[in-house]
Amino acid sequence: MSALAKQFAAVRQQIAAAEQAANRPAGSVLLLAVSKTKPVAQLAEAYRLGQRHFGENYLQEALSKQQQMAAFNISWHFIGPIQSNKTKPIASHFDWVHSVDRLKIAERLSEQRPDYLPPLNICLQVNISAEATKSGVSLEQLPQLVQQVASLPRLRLRGVMAIPEPESDYQRQREPYRRLHQVVTGLGIKALDTFSYGMSGDLEAAVAEGATLVRIGTALFGAR
Ligand SMILES: *Cc1c(COP(=O)(O)O)cnc(C)c1O
C-alpha cells in the first residue's frame, strides 16, 4: 500500500470509529479531501482510492487542477476566502461553496451561476470563535443571513461551515460546534442538512457534535 492509501484508510477508519462512538449511522459523515497545494498526481491517486469530493482554497490553482482533471467525475468544493471580483469563475466551476459569509457574495454567486448547471450548493461560514479578524458571519447574524440567502434562485442553501480557533482539549473542541449545531437546528429548516466542520486535528469532536462533512487535508496528504 502506498503512503497515501494508508493515510486514506486511516482517516476513513477514524471517521467510522467517530460515527460509532457518537451513535451515528455508518456513512453519515462525508469526507472532503482538502487538496490545496497538492499536485494533481496525488488527487488522481486519491480518486483511484475512491475519493470523489475535493476541497480547494485558491481559485487559480483550483481552475488549473480542474482543467487537468476534466475527465474525472469529481465534486469540487470551494472553501477559501472569496473576493467579490472572483465570484464569476467560482459560480461556474464549483459544485459547492463553503465560505459564503455575506449577502453581497451570495447575490453575485446566484446571479452568475450558469443556467446549464444545477443550483450551487452553499454553506454559510460562521465565526464561532468570535475573533474579530476571522471571516464568517456571527452566530447572532446567522438567522438573518439564512433567510436572505435561502431566497436566492440559483443557490441551494445547504448549511453552515466553521473553522474554530485551534484547540487541543477534546471537550473544549466540542463546545463551539455544539453551540452552532443548536442554533442551526433551532431554525427548524429541513433543507439545512450540512454541517461542514472538523479538520485533521478535531475530527472526532466535530463528528460528536453533528458534523456531516469533515474537511481533511494534512491527515490525508501530509503536511503542506
Ligand atoms: C486547509 C483547510 C482545511 C484542512 O485543514 P487540515 O488541518 O490540513 O486538515 C479545512 N478547511 C479549510 C477551510 C482549510 O482552509
The ligand as a Tripos MOL2 file, in Angstrom:
@<TRIPOS>MOLECULE
LIG
   15    15     1     0     0
SMALL
NO_CHARGES

@<TRIPOS>ATOM
      1 C1         -6.7240   23.8740    4.8510 C.3       1 LIG1
      2 C2         -8.1370   23.7780    5.2730 C.ar      1 LIG1
      3 C3         -8.6570   22.5820    5.8100 C.ar      1 LIG1
      4 C4         -7.8290   21.3490    6.0750 C.3       1 LIG1
      5 O1         -7.0470   21.5200    7.2070 O.3       1 LIG1
      6 P1         -6.1160   20.3380    7.7640 P.3       1 LIG1
      7 O2         -5.7690   20.7860    9.1330 O.co2     1 LIG1
      8 O3         -4.9370   20.2590    6.8540 O.co2     1 LIG1
      9 O4         -6.9010   19.0730    7.7700 O.co2     1 LIG1
     10 C5        -10.0120   22.5690    6.1200 C.ar      1 LIG1
     11 N1        -10.8050   23.6310    5.9280 N.ar      1 LIG1
     12 C6        -10.3340   24.7830    5.4160 C.ar      1 LIG1
     13 C7        -11.2590   25.9320    5.2310 C.3       1 LIG1
     14 C8         -8.9920   24.9020    5.0800 C.ar      1 LIG1
     15 O5         -8.5400   26.0680    4.6020 O.3       1 LIG1
@<TRIPOS>BOND
     1     1     2 1
     2     2     3 ar
     3     2    14 ar
     4     3     4 1
     5     3    10 ar
     6     4     5 1
     7     5     6 1
     8     6     7 2
     9     6     8 1
    10     6     9 1
    11    10    11 ar
    12    11    12 ar
    13    12    13 1
    14    12    14 ar
    15    14    15 1
@<TRIPOS>SUBSTRUCTURE
     1 LIG1         1 GROUP 0 **** ****
